[in-house]
């Protein structure tokens, strides 16, 4: 499975990432980056108070964890391949 239907909040975060609203971030953070932001309020030694992550259920995670690319859909419309 490489198809994910995203919700409104995830869609909003995706749009904000694409439009550089979350600078210095330009991607969803990894687990390690997430922990760094939570513990130090920094990412790569730059102040950043909240992580931007792409939350999915455990069921979906187990289905997609091996995929290198994911096709994101919102309201049944294709958005992007990440």
PDB file with SEQRES, HELIX, SHEET and CRYST1 records, atoms N, CA, C and O in Angstrom:
SEQRES   1 A   82  UNK UNK UNK UNK UNK UNK UNK UNK UNK UNK UNK UNK UNK          
SEQRES   2 A   82  UNK UNK UNK UNK UNK UNK UNK UNK UNK UNK UNK UNK UNK          
SEQRES   3 A   82  UNK UNK UNK UNK UNK UNK UNK UNK UNK UNK UNK UNK UNK          
SEQRES   4 A   82  UNK UNK UNK UNK UNK UNK UNK UNK UNK UNK UNK UNK UNK          
SEQRES   5 A   82  UNK UNK UNK UNK UNK UNK UNK UNK UNK UNK UNK UNK UNK          
SEQRES   6 A   82  UNK UNK UNK UNK UNK UNK UNK UNK UNK UNK UNK UNK UNK          
SEQRES   7 A   82  UNK UNK UNK UNK                                              
HELIX    1 AA1 UNK A    8  UNK A   18  1                                  11    
HELIX    2 AA2 UNK A   31  UNK A   40  1                                  10    
HELIX    3 AA3 UNK A   58  UNK A   64  1                                   7    
SHEET    1 AA1 3 UNK A   3  UNK A   5  0                                        
SHEET    2 AA1 3 UNK A  71  UNK A  74  1                                        
SHEET    3 AA1 3 UNK A  77  UNK A  81 -1                                        
SHEET    1 AA2 2 UNK A  42  UNK A  43  0                                        
SHEET    2 AA2 2 UNK A  46  UNK A  47 -1                                        
CRYST1    1.000    1.000    1.000  90.00  90.00  90.00 P 1           1          
ATOM      1  N   UNK A   1       0.850  -1.190   0.000  1.00  0.00           N  
ATOM      2  CA  UNK A   1       0.000   0.000   0.000  1.00  0.00           C  
ATOM      3  C   UNK A   1       0.887   1.242   0.000  1.00  0.00           C  
ATOM      4  O   UNK A   1       1.732   1.404   0.881  1.00  0.00           O  
ATOM      5  N   UNK A   2       0.704   2.092  -0.955  1.00  0.00           N  
ATOM      6  CA  UNK A   2       1.458   3.352  -0.948  1.00  0.00           C  
ATOM      7  C   UNK A   2       0.520   4.533  -1.108  1.00  0.00           C  
ATOM      8  O   UNK A   2       0.933   5.614  -1.528  1.00  0.00           O  
ATOM      9  N   UNK A   3      -0.736   4.323  -0.774  1.00  0.00           N  
ATOM     10  CA  UNK A   3      -1.750   5.370  -0.873  1.00  0.00           C  
ATOM     11  C   UNK A   3      -2.247   5.706   0.530  1.00  0.00           C  
ATOM     12  O   UNK A   3      -2.603   4.813   1.300  1.00  0.00           O  
ATOM     13  N   UNK A   4      -2.270   6.997   0.856  1.00  0.00           N  
ATOM     14  CA  UNK A   4      -2.781   7.433   2.154  1.00  0.00           C  
ATOM     15  C   UNK A   4      -3.790   8.551   1.934  1.00  0.00           C  
ATOM     16  O   UNK A   4      -3.514   9.535   1.247  1.00  0.00           O  
ATOM     17  N   UNK A   5      -4.952   8.378   2.525  1.00  0.00           N  
ATOM     18  CA  UNK A   5      -5.946   9.441   2.545  1.00  0.00           C  
ATOM     19  C   UNK A   5      -5.695  10.272   3.798  1.00  0.00           C  
ATOM     20  O   UNK A   5      -5.736   9.750   4.912  1.00  0.00           O  
ATOM     21  N   UNK A   6      -5.437  11.551   3.618  1.00  0.00           N  
ATOM     22  CA  UNK A   6      -5.108  12.409   4.753  1.00  0.00           C  
ATOM     23  C   UNK A   6      -6.328  13.218   5.194  1.00  0.00           C  
ATOM     24  O   UNK A   6      -7.267  13.431   4.427  1.00  0.00           O  
ATOM     25  N   UNK A   7      -6.285  13.658   6.441  1.00  0.00           N  
ATOM     26  CA  UNK A   7      -7.382  14.460   6.976  1.00  0.00           C  
ATOM     27  C   UNK A   7      -7.084  15.954   6.781  1.00  0.00           C  
ATOM     28  O   UNK A   7      -6.040  16.326   6.246  1.00  0.00           O  
ATOM     29  N   UNK A   8      -8.004  16.783   7.218  1.00  0.00           N  
ATOM     30  CA  UNK A   8      -7.880  18.232   7.016  1.00  0.00           C  
ATOM     31  C   UNK A   8      -6.642  18.807   7.711  1.00  0.00           C  
ATOM     32  O   UNK A   8      -5.959  19.665   7.152  1.00  0.00           O  
ATOM     33  N   UNK A   9      -6.360  18.346   8.900  1.00  0.00           N  
ATOM     34  CA  UNK A   9      -5.192  18.836   9.635  1.00  0.00           C  
ATOM     35  C   UNK A   9      -3.891  18.454   8.926  1.00  0.00           C  
ATOM     36  O   UNK A   9      -2.985  19.277   8.802  1.00  0.00           O  
ATOM     37  N   UNK A  10      -3.803  17.220   8.468  1.00  0.00           N  
ATOM     38  CA  UNK A  10      -2.614  16.773   7.734  1.00  0.00           C  
ATOM     39  C   UNK A  10      -2.462  17.552   6.429  1.00  0.00           C  
ATOM     40  O   UNK A  10      -1.353  17.916   6.035  1.00  0.00           O  
ATOM     41  N   UNK A  11      -3.579  17.801   5.771  1.00  0.00           N  
ATOM     42  CA  UNK A  11      -3.562  18.581   4.534  1.00  0.00           C  
ATOM     43  C   UNK A  11      -3.030  19.996   4.799  1.00  0.00           C  
ATOM     44  O   UNK A  11      -2.212  20.517   4.040  1.00  0.00           O  
ATOM     45  N   UNK A  12      -3.502  20.595   5.869  1.00  0.00           N  
ATOM     46  CA  UNK A  12      -3.050  21.931   6.242  1.00  0.00           C  
ATOM     47  C   UNK A  12      -1.547  21.947   6.513  1.00  0.00           C  
ATOM     48  O   UNK A  12      -0.841  22.845   6.052  1.00  0.00           O  
ATOM     49  N   UNK A  13      -1.055  20.953   7.263  1.00  0.00           N  
ATOM     50  CA  UNK A  13       0.384  20.870   7.529  1.00  0.00           C  
ATOM     51  C   UNK A  13       1.181  20.690   6.239  1.00  0.00           C  
ATOM     52  O   UNK A  13       2.241  21.295   6.077  1.00  0.00           O  
ATOM     53  N   UNK A  14       0.687  19.879   5.340  1.00  0.00           N  
ATOM     54  CA  UNK A  14       1.364  19.667   4.059  1.00  0.00           C  
ATOM     55  C   UNK A  14       1.454  20.971   3.272  1.00  0.00           C  
ATOM     56  O   UNK A  14       2.517  21.307   2.748  1.00  0.00           O  
ATOM     57  N   UNK A  15       0.361  21.698   3.187  1.00  0.00           N  
ATOM     58  CA  UNK A  15       0.342  22.984   2.473  1.00  0.00           C  
ATOM     59  C   UNK A  15       1.320  23.967   3.125  1.00  0.00           C  
ATOM     60  O   UNK A  15       2.046  24.678   2.431  1.00  0.00           O  
ATOM     61  N   UNK A  16       1.334  24.001   4.442  1.00  0.00           N  
ATOM     62  CA  UNK A  16       2.258  24.899   5.149  1.00  0.00           C  
ATOM     63  C   UNK A  16       3.715  24.528   4.918  1.00  0.00           C  
ATOM     64  O   UNK A  16       4.557  25.414   4.776  1.00  0.00           O  
ATOM     65  N   UNK A  17       4.029  23.251   4.879  1.00  0.00           N  
ATOM     66  CA  UNK A  17       5.399  22.829   4.573  1.00  0.00           C  
ATOM     67  C   UNK A  17       5.800  23.249   3.170  1.00  0.00           C  
ATOM     68  O   UNK A  17       6.891  23.779   2.961  1.00  0.00           O  
ATOM     69  N   UNK A  18       4.930  23.015   2.223  1.00  0.00           N  
ATOM     70  CA  UNK A  18       5.217  23.358   0.829  1.00  0.00           C  
ATOM     71  C   UNK A  18       5.443  24.858   0.663  1.00  0.00           C  
ATOM     72  O   UNK A  18       6.259  25.280  -0.156  1.00  0.00           O  
ATOM     73  N   UNK A  19       4.720  25.657   1.438  1.00  0.00           N  
ATOM     74  CA  UNK A  19       4.808  27.112   1.318  1.00  0.00           C  
ATOM     75  C   UNK A  19       5.753  27.763   2.328  1.00  0.00           C  
ATOM     76  O   UNK A  19       5.700  28.974   2.544  1.00  0.00           O  
ATOM     77  N   UNK A  20       6.609  26.961   2.939  1.00  0.00           N  
ATOM     78  CA  UNK A  20       7.653  27.441   3.855  1.00  0.00           C  
ATOM     79  C   UNK A  20       7.136  28.170   5.093  1.00  0.00           C  
ATOM     80  O   UNK A  20       7.837  29.012   5.655  1.00  0.00           O  
ATOM     81  N   UNK A  21       5.937  27.858   5.513  1.00  0.00           N  
ATOM     82  CA  UNK A  21       5.393  28.474   6.724  1.00  0.00           C  
ATOM     83  C   UNK A  21       6.138  27.987   7.964  1.00  0.00           C  
ATOM     84  O   UNK A  21       6.249  28.716   8.950  1.00  0.00           O  
ATOM     85  N   UNK A  22       6.646  26.764   7.916  1.00  0.00           N  
ATOM     86  CA  UNK A  22       7.302  26.161   9.075  1.00  0.00           C  
ATOM     87  C   UNK A  22       8.828  26.237   9.011  1.00  0.00           C  
ATOM     88  O   UNK A  22       9.508  25.402   9.608  1.00  0.00           O  
ATOM     89  N   UNK A  23       9.368  27.206   8.310  1.00  0.00           N  
ATOM     90  CA  UNK A  23      10.821  27.316   8.262  1.00  0.00           C  
ATOM     91  C   UNK A  23      11.395  27.301   9.666  1.00  0.00           C  
ATOM     92  O   UNK A  23      10.831  27.966  10.535  1.00  0.00           O  
ATOM     93  N   UNK A  24      12.454  26.604   9.943  1.00  0.00           N  
ATOM     94  CA  UNK A  24      13.408  26.018   9.006  1.00  0.00           C  
ATOM     95  C   UNK A  24      13.025  24.649   8.468  1.00  0.00           C  
ATOM     96  O   UNK A  24      13.786  24.063   7.698  1.00  0.00           O  
ATOM     97  N   UNK A  25      11.855  24.118   8.855  1.00  0.00           N  
ATOM     98  CA  UNK A  25      11.472  22.798   8.363  1.00  0.00           C  
ATOM     99  C   UNK A  25      11.066  22.855   6.895  1.00  0.00           C  
ATOM    100  O   UNK A  25      10.440  23.810   6.435  1.00  0.00           O  
ATOM    101  N   UNK A  26      11.443  21.800   6.178  1.00  0.00           N  
ATOM    102  CA  UNK A  26      10.986  21.647   4.800  1.00  0.00           C  
ATOM    103  C   UNK A  26      10.541  20.211   4.548  1.00  0.00           C  
ATOM    104  O   UNK A  26      10.394  19.781   3.404  1.00  0.00           O  
ATOM    105  N   UNK A  27      10.331  19.477   5.641  1.00  0.00           N  
ATOM    106  CA  UNK A  27       9.876  18.091   5.559  1.00  0.00           C  
ATOM    107  C   UNK A  27       9.229  17.716   6.899  1.00  0.00           C  
ATOM    108  O   UNK A  27       9.420  18.397   7.907  1.00  0.00           O  
ATOM    109  N   UNK A  28       8.472  16.634   6.887  1.00  0.00           N  
ATOM    110  CA  UNK A  28       7.972  16.094   8.143  1.00  0.00           C  
ATOM    111  C   UNK A  28       9.169  15.499   8.880  1.00  0.00           C  
ATOM    112  O   UNK A  28      10.040  14.893   8.257  1.00  0.00           O  
ATOM    113  N   UNK A  29       9.217  15.665  10.186  1.00  0.00           N  
ATOM    114  CA  UNK A  29      10.397  15.249  10.933  1.00  0.00           C  
ATOM    115  C   UNK A  29      10.398  13.745  11.202  1.00  0.00           C  
ATOM    116  O   UNK A  29       9.353  13.095  11.231  1.00  0.00           O  
ATOM    117  N   UNK A  30      11.599  13.219  11.395  1.00  0.00           N  
ATOM    118  CA  UNK A  30      11.778  11.817  11.768  1.00  0.00           C  
ATOM    119  C   UNK A  30      11.559  11.671  13.273  1.00  0.00           C  
ATOM    120  O   UNK A  30      11.388  12.662  13.984  1.00  0.00           O  
ATOM    121  N   UNK A  31      11.565  10.441  13.744  1.00  0.00           N  
ATOM    122  CA  UNK A  31      11.409  10.199  15.178  1.00  0.00           C  
ATOM    123  C   UNK A  31      12.537  10.873  15.963  1.00  0.00           C  
ATOM    124  O   UNK A  31      12.299  11.481  17.007  1.00  0.00           O  
ATOM    125  N   UNK A  32      13.764  10.760  15.452  1.00  0.00           N  
ATOM    126  CA  UNK A  32      14.909  11.360  16.131  1.00  0.00           C  
ATOM    127  C   UNK A  32      14.792  12.885  16.174  1.00  0.00           C  
ATOM    128  O   UNK A  32      15.068  13.504  17.202  1.00  0.00           O  
ATOM    129  N   UNK A  33      14.384  13.482  15.061  1.00  0.00           N  
ATOM    130  CA  UNK A  33      14.200  14.943  15.018  1.00  0.00           C  
ATOM    131  C   UNK A  33      13.067  15.368  15.942  1.00  0.00           C  
ATOM    132  O   UNK A  33      13.163  16.398  16.609  1.00  0.00           O  
ATOM    133  N   UNK A  34      12.003  14.590  15.985  1.00  0.00           N  
ATOM    134  CA  UNK A  34      10.869  14.859  16.861  1.00  0.00           C  
ATOM    135  C   UNK A  34      11.331  14.930  18.312  1.00  0.00           C  
ATOM    136  O   UNK A  34      10.985  15.861  19.039  1.00  0.00           O  
ATOM    137  N   UNK A  35      12.118  13.933  18.727  1.00  0.00           N  
ATOM    138  CA  UNK A  35      12.611  13.888  20.114  1.00  0.00           C  
ATOM    139  C   UNK A  35      13.527  15.068  20.399  1.00  0.00           C  
ATOM    140  O   UNK A  35      13.463  15.644  21.485  1.00  0.00           O  
ATOM    141  N   UNK A  36      14.373  15.439  19.454  1.00  0.00           N  
ATOM    142  CA  UNK A  36      15.257  16.595  19.625  1.00  0.00           C  
ATOM    143  C   UNK A  36      14.448  17.880  19.820  1.00  0.00           C  
ATOM    144  O   UNK A  36      14.777  18.701  20.676  1.00  0.00           O  
ATOM    145  N   UNK A  37      13.406  18.047  19.036  1.00  0.00           N  
ATOM    146  CA  UNK A  37      12.567  19.250  19.148  1.00  0.00           C  
ATOM    147  C   UNK A  37      11.839  19.265  20.489  1.00  0.00           C  
ATOM    148  O   UNK A  37      11.777  20.300  21.152  1.00  0.00           O  
ATOM    149  N   UNK A  38      11.295  18.129  20.887  1.00  0.00           N  
ATOM    150  CA  UNK A  38      10.569  18.054  22.161  1.00  0.00           C  
ATOM    151  C   UNK A  38      11.493  18.335  23.340  1.00  0.00           C  
ATOM    152  O   UNK A  38      11.142  19.099  24.239  1.00  0.00           O  
ATOM    153  N   UNK A  39      12.667  17.722  23.339  1.00  0.00           N  
ATOM    154  CA  UNK A  39      13.586  17.847  24.480  1.00  0.00           C  
ATOM    155  C   UNK A  39      14.356  19.159  24.513  1.00  0.00           C  
ATOM    156  O   UNK A  39      14.569  19.723  25.586  1.00  0.00           O  
ATOM    157  N   UNK A  40      14.780  19.656  23.344  1.00  0.00           N  
ATOM    158  CA  UNK A  40      15.661  20.817  23.306  1.00  0.00           C  
ATOM    159  C   UNK A  40      15.028  22.069  22.708  1.00  0.00           C  
ATOM    160  O   UNK A  40      15.613  23.152  22.758  1.00  0.00           O  
ATOM    161  N   UNK A  41      13.835  21.919  22.142  1.00  0.00           N  
ATOM    162  CA  UNK A  41      13.196  23.026  21.421  1.00  0.00           C  
ATOM    163  C   UNK A  41      14.093  23.534  20.296  1.00  0.00           C  
ATOM    164  O   UNK A  41      14.075  24.714  19.948  1.00  0.00           O  
ATOM    165  N   UNK A  42      14.880  22.610  19.733  1.00  0.00           N  
ATOM    166  CA  UNK A  42      15.789  22.942  18.645  1.00  0.00           C  
ATOM    167  C   UNK A  42      15.787  21.819  17.612  1.00  0.00           C  
ATOM    168  O   UNK A  42      15.523  20.657  17.919  1.00  0.00           O  
ATOM    169  N   UNK A  43      16.089  22.208  16.389  1.00  0.00           N  
ATOM    170  CA  UNK A  43      16.318  21.251  15.311  1.00  0.00           C  
ATOM    171  C   UNK A  43      17.570  21.700  14.588  1.00  0.00           C  
ATOM    172  O   UNK A  43      17.627  22.811  14.061  1.00  0.00           O  
ATOM    173  N   UNK A  44      18.578  20.834  14.562  1.00  0.00           N  
ATOM    174  CA  UNK A  44      19.867  21.184  13.951  1.00  0.00           C  
ATOM    175  C   UNK A  44      20.423  22.487  14.526  1.00  0.00           C  
ATOM    176  O   UNK A  44      20.933  23.338  13.796  1.00  0.00           O  
ATOM    177  N   UNK A  45      20.314  22.624  15.849  1.00  0.00           N  
ATOM    178  CA  UNK A  45      20.804  23.791  16.593  1.00  0.00           C  
ATOM    179  C   UNK A  45      20.115  25.102  16.238  1.00  0.00           C  
ATOM    180  O   UNK A  45      20.660  26.174  16.499  1.00  0.00           O  
ATOM    181  N   UNK A  46      18.940  25.032  15.655  1.00  0.00           N  
ATOM    182  CA  UNK A  46      18.120  26.218  15.367  1.00  0.00           C  
ATOM    183  C   UNK A  46      16.860  26.120  16.220  1.00  0.00           C  
ATOM    184  O   UNK A  46      16.223  25.068  16.270  1.00  0.00           O  
ATOM    185  N   UNK A  47      16.502  27.205  16.888  1.00  0.00           N  
ATOM    186  CA  UNK A  47      15.305  27.200  17.733  1.00  0.00           C  
ATOM    187  C   UNK A  47      14.089  26.794  16.909  1.00  0.00           C  
ATOM    188  O   UNK A  47      13.807  27.367  15.857  1.00  0.00           O  
ATOM    189  N   UNK A  48      13.382  25.798  17.413  1.00  0.00           N  
ATOM    190  CA  UNK A  48      12.138  25.367  16.786  1.00  0.00           C  
ATOM    191  C   UNK A  48      11.285  24.726  17.862  1.00  0.00           C  
ATOM    192  O   UNK A  48      11.610  23.634  18.327  1.00  0.00           O  
ATOM    193  N   UNK A  49      10.187  25.381  18.276  1.00  0.00           N  
ATOM    194  CA  UNK A  49       9.458  24.949  19.469  1.00  0.00           C  
ATOM    195  C   UNK A  49       8.470  23.799  19.294  1.00  0.00           C  
ATOM    196  O   UNK A  49       8.054  23.201  20.286  1.00  0.00           O  
ATOM    197  N   UNK A  50       8.081  23.471  18.054  1.00  0.00           N  
ATOM    198  CA  UNK A  50       7.123  22.370  17.904  1.00  0.00           C  
ATOM    199  C   UNK A  50       7.405  21.559  16.647  1.00  0.00           C  
ATOM    200  O   UNK A  50       7.698  22.115  15.588  1.00  0.00           O  
ATOM    201  N   UNK A  51       7.312  20.225  16.777  1.00  0.00           N  
ATOM    202  CA  UNK A  51       7.611  19.366  15.631  1.00  0.00           C  
ATOM    203  C   UNK A  51       6.427  19.289  14.667  1.00  0.00           C  
ATOM    204  O   UNK A  51       5.271  19.379  15.078  1.00  0.00           O  
ATOM    205  N   UNK A  52       6.726  19.126  13.409  1.00  0.00           N  
ATOM    206  CA  UNK A  52       5.699  18.898  12.402  1.00  0.00           C  
ATOM    207  C   UNK A  52       5.868  17.455  11.949  1.00  0.00           C  
ATOM    208  O   UNK A  52       6.848  17.113  11.286  1.00  0.00           O  
ATOM    209  N   UNK A  53       4.921  16.624  12.306  1.00  0.00           N  
ATOM    210  CA  UNK A  53       5.024  15.206  11.998  1.00  0.00           C  
ATOM    211  C   UNK A  53       3.756  14.753  11.290  1.00  0.00           C  
ATOM    212  O   UNK A  53       2.700  15.377  11.396  1.00  0.00           O  
ATOM    213  N   UNK A  54       3.890  13.670  10.579  1.00  0.00           N  
ATOM    214  CA  UNK A  54       2.768  13.131   9.823  1.00  0.00           C  
ATOM    215  C   UNK A  54       2.230  11.943  10.590  1.00  0.00           C  
ATOM    216  O   UNK A  54       2.721  10.825  10.432  1.00  0.00           O  
ATOM    217  N   UNK A  55       1.231  12.173  11.415  1.00  0.00           N  
ATOM    218  CA  UNK A  55       0.684  11.124  12.259  1.00  0.00           C  
ATOM    219  C   UNK A  55      -0.230  10.175  11.499  1.00  0.00           C  
ATOM    220  O   UNK A  55      -1.131  10.603  10.777  1.00  0.00           O  
ATOM    221  N   UNK A  56       0.014   8.887  11.670  1.00  0.00           N  
ATOM    222  CA  UNK A  56      -0.855   7.854  11.105  1.00  0.00           C  
ATOM    223  C   UNK A  56      -1.106   6.812  12.185  1.00  0.00           C  
ATOM    224  O   UNK A  56      -0.352   6.706  13.152  1.00  0.00           O  
ATOM    225  N   UNK A  57      -2.157   6.060  12.008  1.00  0.00           N  
ATOM    226  CA  UNK A  57      -2.470   5.006  12.971  1.00  0.00           C  
ATOM    227  C   UNK A  57      -1.428   3.886  12.871  1.00  0.00           C  
ATOM    228  O   UNK A  57      -0.713   3.777  11.876  1.00  0.00           O  
ATOM    229  N   UNK A  58      -1.356   3.074  13.901  1.00  0.00           N  
ATOM    230  CA  UNK A  58      -0.416   1.955  13.899  1.00  0.00           C  
ATOM    231  C   UNK A  58      -0.731   0.999  12.754  1.00  0.00           C  
ATOM    232  O   UNK A  58       0.180   0.450  12.134  1.00  0.00           O  
ATOM    233  N   UNK A  59      -2.004   0.801  12.473  1.00  0.00           N  
ATOM    234  CA  UNK A  59      -2.417  -0.091  11.385  1.00  0.00           C  
ATOM    235  C   UNK A  59      -1.879   0.415  10.041  1.00  0.00           C  
ATOM    236  O   UNK A  59      -1.320  -0.357   9.263  1.00  0.00           O  
ATOM    237  N   UNK A  60      -2.047   1.688   9.779  1.00  0.00           N  
ATOM    238  CA  UNK A  60      -1.543   2.258   8.524  1.00  0.00           C  
ATOM    239  C   UNK A  60      -0.020   2.218   8.500  1.00  0.00           C  
ATOM    240  O   UNK A  60       0.583   1.914   7.471  1.00  0.00           O  
ATOM    241  N   UNK A  61       0.601   2.526   9.641  1.00  0.00           N  
ATOM    242  CA  UNK A  61       2.060   2.499   9.707  1.00  0.00           C  
ATOM    243  C   UNK A  61       2.606   1.126   9.319  1.00  0.00           C  
ATOM    244  O   UNK A  61       3.559   1.034   8.544  1.00  0.00           O  
ATOM    245  N   UNK A  62       2.014   0.071   9.846  1.00  0.00           N  
ATOM    246  CA  UNK A  62       2.518  -1.264   9.530  1.00  0.00           C  
ATOM    247  C   UNK A  62       2.348  -1.588   8.049  1.00  0.00           C  
ATOM    248  O   UNK A  62       3.108  -2.385   7.500  1.00  0.00           O  
ATOM    249  N   UNK A  63       1.366  -0.981   7.403  1.00  0.00           N  
ATOM    250  CA  UNK A  63       1.151  -1.217   5.979  1.00  0.00           C  
ATOM    251  C   UNK A  63       2.112  -0.424   5.100  1.00  0.00           C  
ATOM    252  O   UNK A  63       2.419  -0.849   3.986  1.00  0.00           O  
ATOM    253  N   UNK A  64       2.589   0.716   5.580  1.00  0.00           N  
ATOM    254  CA  UNK A  64       3.401   1.602   4.728  1.00  0.00           C  
ATOM    255  C   UNK A  64       4.864   1.699   5.118  1.00  0.00           C  
ATOM    256  O   UNK A  64       5.643   2.311   4.388  1.00  0.00           O  
ATOM    257  N   UNK A  65       5.268   1.117   6.242  1.00  0.00           N  
ATOM    258  CA  UNK A  65       6.609   1.359   6.782  1.00  0.00           C  
ATOM    259  C   UNK A  65       7.738   0.960   5.845  1.00  0.00           C  
ATOM    260  O   UNK A  65       8.834   1.508   5.958  1.00  0.00           O  
ATOM    261  N   UNK A  66       7.520   0.045   4.941  1.00  0.00           N  
ATOM    262  CA  UNK A  66       8.565  -0.385   4.012  1.00  0.00           C  
ATOM    263  C   UNK A  66       8.594   0.454   2.734  1.00  0.00           C  
ATOM    264  O   UNK A  66       9.531   0.338   1.945  1.00  0.00           O  
ATOM    265  N   UNK A  67       7.598   1.285   2.522  1.00  0.00           N  
ATOM    266  CA  UNK A  67       7.499   2.077   1.288  1.00  0.00           C  
ATOM    267  C   UNK A  67       8.470   3.237   1.289  1.00  0.00           C  
ATOM    268  O   UNK A  67       8.649   3.905   2.308  1.00  0.00           O  
ATOM    269  N   UNK A  68       9.086   3.475   0.172  1.00  0.00           N  
ATOM    270  CA  UNK A  68       9.975   4.629  -0.003  1.00  0.00           C  
ATOM    271  C   UNK A  68       9.182   5.855  -0.460  1.00  0.00           C  
ATOM    272  O   UNK A  68       9.600   6.989  -0.228  1.00  0.00           O  
ATOM    273  N   UNK A  69       8.048   5.628  -1.104  1.00  0.00           N  
ATOM    274  CA  UNK A  69       7.207   6.713  -1.617  1.00  0.00           C  
ATOM    275  C   UNK A  69       5.755   6.475  -1.218  1.00  0.00           C  
ATOM    276  O   UNK A  69       5.281   5.340  -1.161  1.00  0.00           O  
ATOM    277  N   UNK A  70       5.069   7.572  -0.945  1.00  0.00           N  
ATOM    278  CA  UNK A  70       3.650   7.499  -0.606  1.00  0.00           C  
ATOM    279  C   UNK A  70       2.883   8.506  -1.445  1.00  0.00           C  
ATOM    280  O   UNK A  70       3.327   9.638  -1.636  1.00  0.00           O  
ATOM    281  N   UNK A  71       1.743   8.090  -1.940  1.00  0.00           N  
ATOM    282  CA  UNK A  71       0.843   8.989  -2.659  1.00  0.00           C  
ATOM    283  C   UNK A  71      -0.197   9.494  -1.676  1.00  0.00           C  
ATOM    284  O   UNK A  71      -0.928   8.705  -1.077  1.00  0.00           O  
ATOM    285  N   UNK A  72      -0.264  10.813  -1.509  1.00  0.00           N  
ATOM    286  CA  UNK A  72      -1.223  11.403  -0.578  1.00  0.00           C  
ATOM    287  C   UNK A  72      -2.450  11.893  -1.317  1.00  0.00           C  
ATOM    288  O   UNK A  72      -2.357  12.504  -2.382  1.00  0.00           O  
ATOM    289  N   UNK A  73      -3.608  11.609  -0.727  1.00  0.00           N  
ATOM    290  CA  UNK A  73      -4.890  12.025  -1.276  1.00  0.00           C  
ATOM    291  C   UNK A  73      -5.658  12.776  -0.200  1.00  0.00           C  
ATOM    292  O   UNK A  73      -5.569  12.461   0.987  1.00  0.00           O  
ATOM    293  N   UNK A  74      -6.403  13.764  -0.634  1.00  0.00           N  
ATOM    294  CA  UNK A  74      -7.302  14.493   0.270  1.00  0.00           C  
ATOM    295  C   UNK A  74      -8.634  14.649  -0.444  1.00  0.00           C  
ATOM    296  O   UNK A  74      -8.686  15.133  -1.575  1.00  0.00           O  
ATOM    297  N   UNK A  75      -9.700  14.243   0.210  1.00  0.00           N  
ATOM    298  CA  UNK A  75     -11.040  14.267  -0.401  1.00  0.00           C  
ATOM    299  C   UNK A  75     -11.051  13.574  -1.763  1.00  0.00           C  
ATOM    300  O   UNK A  75     -11.629  14.075  -2.728  1.00  0.00           O  
ATOM    301  N   UNK A  76     -10.406  12.424  -1.818  1.00  0.00           N  
ATOM    302  CA  UNK A  76     -10.348  11.574  -3.010  1.00  0.00           C  
ATOM    303  C   UNK A  76      -9.594  12.184  -4.182  1.00  0.00           C  
ATOM    304  O   UNK A  76      -9.700  11.702  -5.310  1.00  0.00           O  
ATOM    305  N   UNK A  77      -8.829  13.249  -3.920  1.00  0.00           N  
ATOM    306  CA  UNK A  77      -8.040  13.890  -4.969  1.00  0.00           C  
ATOM    307  C   UNK A  77      -6.560  13.698  -4.688  1.00  0.00           C  
ATOM    308  O   UNK A  77      -6.091  13.918  -3.571  1.00  0.00           O  
ATOM    309  N   UNK A  78      -5.831  13.285  -5.717  1.00  0.00           N  
ATOM    310  CA  UNK A  78      -4.395  13.092  -5.583  1.00  0.00           C  
ATOM    311  C   UNK A  78      -3.730  14.444  -5.321  1.00  0.00           C  
ATOM    312  O   UNK A  78      -4.046  15.444  -5.965  1.00  0.00           O  
ATOM    313  N   UNK A  79      -2.795  14.451  -4.354  1.00  0.00           N  
ATOM    314  CA  UNK A  79      -2.073  15.676  -4.014  1.00  0.00           C  
ATOM    315  C   UNK A  79      -0.611  15.635  -4.427  1.00  0.00           C  
ATOM    316  O   UNK A  79      -0.134  16.482  -5.182  1.00  0.00           O  
ATOM    317  N   UNK A  80       0.096  14.620  -3.910  1.00  0.00           N  
ATOM    318  CA  UNK A  80       1.543  14.627  -4.046  1.00  0.00           C  
ATOM    319  C   UNK A  80       2.098  13.248  -3.724  1.00  0.00           C  
ATOM    320  O   UNK A  80       1.463  12.450  -3.033  1.00  0.00           O  
ATOM    321  N   UNK A  81       3.286  12.985  -4.233  1.00  0.00           N  
ATOM    322  CA  UNK A  81       4.031  11.791  -3.888  1.00  0.00           C  
ATOM    323  C   UNK A  81       5.172  12.229  -2.968  1.00  0.00           C  
ATOM    324  O   UNK A  81       5.978  13.086  -3.332  1.00  0.00           O  
ATOM    325  N   UNK A  82       5.233  11.638  -1.782  1.00  0.00           N  
ATOM    326  CA  UNK A  82       6.313  11.971  -0.849  1.00  0.00           C  
ATOM    327  C   UNK A  82       7.144  10.738  -0.564  1.00  0.00           C  
ATOM    328  O   UNK A  82       8.107  10.805   0.200  1.00  0.00           O  
TER     329      UNK A  82                                                      
END                                                                             
